[in-house]
């Protein structure tokens, strides 16, 4: 940890609700608008973040993340491809229940996504985000996605990306990662 007055923190916001996130459909590269409910909750993020100063604000380039950033008061957030969602490949637009009809017990954490990202590829992307945040220092805010944000938390904690399975994450929530005595920690999750 740096000796700055403010310790390094990574604030993570999952995008607001879309029709597919609401209905449990895996969404990586498909561009979707926020639902009216998703927009309303994203707007409330601005009040929740009022008074918090960020040294860097990044967003996934996906429309749902960029729109959430804009509604939360960060229309100029810098695009970062590494924050994109886990690519589900052939499972894009399917529910876990549908996938499990062909692959019993399937989860993104334990099984491959044919035509999509491997856990190693996601881990490498999240490692680049962690390195960028730590190199920049200060308080960094990112707007990302469900599985990507959970994977990011696992890598922040120096855990295998698959340990993201332990972090439940709702849409338009705020999570904060930091450190205590040089050990990476979860300061707040899914609030």
Secondary structure, 3 states (H helix, E strand, C coil): CCCCCCCCEEEEEECCCEHHHHHCCCCCCCCCCECHHHHHHHHHHHHHHCCCCCCEEEECCCHHHHHHHHHCCCCCCEECHHHCCCCCHHHCCCCHHHHHHHCCCCCCCCCCCCCCCCHHHHHHHHHHHHHHHHHHCCEEEEEECHHHHHHHHHHHCCCCHHHHHHCCCCCCCEEEEEEECCEEEEEECCC
